[in-house]
Amino acid sequence: MMTSFFDQFASPTYMGIPLMALALLLPWILFPTPSTRWLHNRLTTLQSWFIGLFTRQLLLPVNFPGHKWALLLGSLMIFLLSLNLLGLLPYTFTPTTQLSVNLGLAVPLWLGTVLIGFRNQPNLSLAHLLPEGTPLLLIPILIIIETISLFIRPIALGVRLTANLTAGHLLIQLISTGFLVLITMYPTVAAFTGVLLLLLSLLEVAVAMIQAYVFVLLLTLYLQENV
């Protein structure tokens, strides 16, 4: 029974062909493409308004040189948001529940922010590894601790997103399984379970949006430290 609960996180295949790339690319088809017309339809206008509002809020604490990342960070936010929300639909696969996918997104972007910092301001980037006013005996220990914390950042990004989405999907499946078992035996208890399942589904929608935002927001903070 426990194995079947985790089958939903297995990478999809068809006749032995992995479908991970297809699962990552298909959400882009759902977005309306911008046109050269002066007047757009309501959906395109709403999409443009949301992207503009999110990008302004996201880059508010970032210095002007970091605004070059606006297109990349905005696209990443939409990409993660689409994968997280579409994964809540029945009979779908959520690529962001795979740690390899999340680390594949987190590590290159984190490494890009670090390399930008070492290229533009190497002295300041190295100064982050040693807080000001550190006693002489603690300098080697603090340098090691700060270096480890620096390399843990991309791992924390990937694990946070994976763990939150995986836990939510498991809770939904566990409660829905209990609902199907109880509906014939204890209808009253099943009704309460159904309400709980509905509330949990709404909570998971919020978690899917919040985790996508937190992922991009932390990347923005890492960028701010290095520009």
VEXDREN-2710 file (C-alpha; in Angstrom, 1 decimal):
% VEXDREN-2710
k/r/px/py/pz
1/MET/0.0/0.0/0.0
2/MET/2.8/2.4/0.9
3/THR/4.6/1.7/-2.4
4/SER/1.5/2.6/-4.4
5/PHE/1.3/6.0/-2.6
6/PHE/4.7/6.8/-4.0
7/ASP/4.0/5.5/-7.5
8/GLN/2.6/9.0/-8.4
9/PHE/6.1/10.4/-8.1
10/ALA/7.7/7.9/-10.6
11/SER/8.9/9.5/-13.8
12/PRO/6.3/8.8/-16.5
13/THR/7.2/6.5/-19.4
14/TYR/5.4/5.3/-22.5
15/MET/6.6/2.0/-24.1
16/GLY/9.9/2.5/-22.3
17/ILE/10.3/6.1/-23.6
18/PRO/10.8/8.7/-20.8
19/LEU/8.2/11.5/-20.9
20/MET/9.9/13.9/-18.5
21/ALA/10.9/16.3/-21.2
22/LEU/7.3/16.3/-22.6
23/ALA/6.0/17.0/-19.1
24/LEU/8.3/20.0/-18.7
25/LEU/7.5/21.5/-22.1
26/LEU/3.8/21.0/-22.5
27/PRO/2.7/23.7/-19.9
28/TRP/4.1/26.4/-22.2
29/ILE/1.5/25.5/-24.8
30/LEU/-1.3/26.7/-22.5
31/PHE/0.0/30.3/-22.3
32/PRO/-1.5/32.7/-24.9
33/THR/1.1/34.1/-27.2
34/PRO/1.4/37.9/-27.4
35/SER/0.5/39.5/-30.6
36/THR/1.5/42.8/-32.4
37/ARG/-2.0/44.2/-32.1
38/TRP/-2.6/47.4/-30.1
39/LEU/-5.6/45.8/-28.3
40/HIS/-5.3/42.4/-26.8
41/ASN/-8.0/40.0/-25.5
42/ARG/-8.7/39.8/-21.8
43/LEU/-6.6/36.7/-21.1
44/THR/-3.5/38.2/-22.7
45/THR/-4.0/41.5/-20.9
46/LEU/-4.4/39.8/-17.6
47/GLN/-1.3/37.7/-18.2
48/SER/0.8/40.8/-19.1
49/TRP/-0.5/42.7/-16.0
50/PHE/0.4/39.8/-13.7
51/ILE/3.9/39.4/-15.2
52/GLY/4.5/43.1/-14.9
53/LEU/3.2/43.3/-11.4
54/PHE/5.2/40.3/-10.2
55/THR/8.4/41.4/-11.9
56/ARG/8.2/44.9/-10.3
57/GLN/7.6/43.5/-6.8
58/LEU/10.4/40.9/-7.2
59/LEU/13.0/43.3/-8.4
60/LEU/12.1/46.0/-6.0
61/PRO/15.0/45.3/-3.5
62/VAL/17.5/44.5/-6.3
63/ASN/20.0/47.1/-7.6
64/PHE/19.7/48.3/-11.2
65/PRO/22.4/45.9/-12.6
66/GLY/20.3/42.9/-11.4
67/HIS/17.3/44.0/-13.5
68/LYS/19.0/42.2/-16.4
69/TRP/17.7/39.0/-14.7
70/ALA/14.0/40.2/-14.9
71/LEU/13.2/38.0/-18.0
72/LEU/14.8/34.9/-16.6
73/LEU/13.3/35.2/-13.1
74/GLY/9.8/36.1/-14.5
75/SER/9.9/33.1/-16.9
76/LEU/11.1/30.8/-14.1
77/MET/8.2/32.0/-11.8
78/ILE/5.6/31.3/-14.5
79/PHE/7.2/27.9/-15.3
80/LEU/7.3/26.7/-11.7
81/LEU/3.8/28.1/-11.0
82/SER/2.4/26.2/-14.1
83/LEU/4.1/22.9/-13.2
84/ASN/2.9/23.1/-9.5
85/LEU/-0.7/24.0/-10.3
86/LEU/-1.1/21.5/-13.2
87/GLY/0.3/18.8/-11.0
88/LEU/-2.7/19.1/-8.7
89/LEU/-5.1/17.9/-11.5
90/PRO/-6.1/14.2/-11.5
91/TYR/-4.0/11.8/-13.6
92/THR/-1.2/14.3/-14.1
93/PHE/2.5/14.2/-13.2
94/THR/4.3/17.0/-11.3
95/PRO/7.9/17.3/-12.4
96/THR/8.7/19.6/-9.5
97/THR/8.3/16.7/-7.1
98/GLN/11.5/15.3/-8.5
99/LEU/14.6/16.5/-6.6
100/SER/16.7/16.2/-9.7
101/VAL/14.5/18.6/-11.6
102/ASN/14.6/21.2/-8.8
103/LEU/18.3/20.9/-8.3
104/GLY/18.8/21.2/-12.1
105/LEU/17.0/24.6/-11.8
106/ALA/18.5/25.7/-8.5
107/VAL/22.2/24.9/-9.0
108/PRO/22.9/26.7/-12.3
109/LEU/21.0/29.8/-11.2
110/TRP/22.7/29.9/-7.8
111/LEU/26.1/29.4/-9.4
112/GLY/25.4/32.2/-11.9
113/THR/24.7/34.6/-9.0
114/VAL/27.9/33.5/-7.2
115/LEU/30.0/33.9/-10.4
116/ILE/28.6/37.4/-11.0
117/GLY/29.6/38.4/-7.5
118/PHE/33.2/37.1/-7.9
119/ARG/33.5/38.8/-11.2
120/ASN/32.1/42.2/-10.3
121/GLN/33.1/42.5/-6.7
122/PRO/35.5/39.7/-5.6
123/ASN/36.6/41.4/-2.4
124/LEU/33.1/41.9/-1.1
125/SER/32.1/38.3/-2.1
126/LEU/35.0/36.9/-0.2
127/ALA/34.2/39.2/2.8
128/HIS/30.8/37.4/3.2
129/LEU/32.7/34.4/4.3
130/LEU/34.1/36.2/7.3
131/PRO/31.9/38.5/9.5
132/GLU/33.5/41.7/10.6
133/GLY/35.0/41.7/14.1
134/THR/35.5/37.9/14.3
135/PRO/38.0/36.8/17.0
136/LEU/41.3/35.5/15.6
137/LEU/40.8/32.0/16.9
138/LEU/37.3/31.6/15.3
139/ILE/38.4/32.8/11.8
140/PRO/39.2/29.3/10.4
141/ILE/36.0/27.8/11.9
142/LEU/33.7/30.6/10.6
143/ILE/35.2/30.5/7.1
144/ILE/34.5/26.8/6.9
145/ILE/30.9/27.2/8.3
146/GLU/30.1/30.1/5.9
147/THR/31.5/28.2/3.0
148/ILE/29.4/25.2/3.8
149/SER/26.3/27.4/4.2
150/LEU/27.0/29.0/0.8
151/PHE/27.1/25.6/-0.9
152/ILE/24.0/24.4/0.9
153/ARG/21.9/27.2/-0.6
154/PRO/21.0/25.4/-3.9
155/ILE/20.4/22.2/-2.1
156/ALA/18.0/23.9/0.3
157/LEU/16.2/25.5/-2.6
158/GLY/15.6/22.2/-4.3
159/VAL/14.8/20.2/-1.2
160/ARG/12.3/22.8/0.1
161/LEU/10.3/22.8/-3.1
162/THR/10.4/19.0/-3.5
163/ALA/9.5/18.3/0.2
164/ASN/6.5/20.7/0.3
165/LEU/4.9/19.5/-2.9
166/THR/5.6/15.8/-2.2
167/ALA/4.1/16.1/1.3
168/GLY/1.0/17.8/-0.1
169/HIS/0.4/15.2/-2.8
170/LEU/0.8/12.4/-0.2
171/LEU/-1.7/14.0/2.2
172/ILE/-4.2/14.4/-0.6
173/GLN/-3.8/10.8/-1.7
174/LEU/-4.0/9.5/1.9
175/ILE/-7.2/11.4/2.7
176/SER/-8.8/10.6/-0.6
177/THR/-8.1/6.9/-0.1
178/GLY/-9.7/7.1/3.4
179/PHE/-12.7/8.9/1.9
180/LEU/-13.3/6.1/-0.6
181/VAL/-13.0/3.5/2.1
182/LEU/-15.3/5.3/4.6
183/ILE/-18.0/6.4/2.1
184/THR/-19.7/2.9/2.1
185/MET/-19.1/2.2/5.8
186/TYR/-19.5/5.5/7.6
187/PRO/-21.1/8.1/5.4
188/THR/-21.1/10.8/8.1
189/VAL/-17.4/10.4/8.7
190/ALA/-16.8/10.3/5.0
191/ALA/-18.6/13.6/4.6
192/PHE/-16.3/15.3/7.1
193/THR/-13.4/13.6/5.3
194/GLY/-14.6/15.1/2.0
195/VAL/-14.8/18.6/3.5
196/LEU/-11.2/18.1/4.9
197/LEU/-10.1/16.9/1.4
198/LEU/-11.6/20.0/-0.2
199/LEU/-9.9/22.3/2.3
200/LEU/-6.6/20.5/1.8
201/SER/-6.9/20.9/-1.9
202/LEU/-7.4/24.6/-1.6
203/LEU/-4.4/24.7/0.7
204/GLU/-2.3/22.9/-1.8
205/VAL/-3.2/25.4/-4.5
206/ALA/-1.9/28.1/-2.1
207/VAL/1.2/26.1/-1.3
208/ALA/2.0/25.5/-5.0
209/MET/1.9/29.3/-5.7
210/ILE/3.8/30.2/-2.5
211/GLN/6.6/27.7/-3.1
212/ALA/7.1/28.9/-6.7
213/TYR/7.3/32.5/-5.4
214/VAL/9.7/31.6/-2.5
215/PHE/12.0/29.7/-4.9
216/VAL/12.3/32.7/-7.2
217/LEU/12.4/35.2/-4.3
218/LEU/15.4/33.4/-2.7
219/LEU/17.2/33.5/-6.0
220/THR/16.6/37.2/-6.1
221/LEU/18.0/37.7/-2.6
222/TYR/21.1/35.7/-3.6
223/LEU/21.4/37.9/-6.7
224/GLN/21.1/41.1/-4.6
225/GLU/24.1/40.0/-2.5
226/ASN/26.3/39.7/-5.6
227/VAL/25.4/42.8/-7.7
END
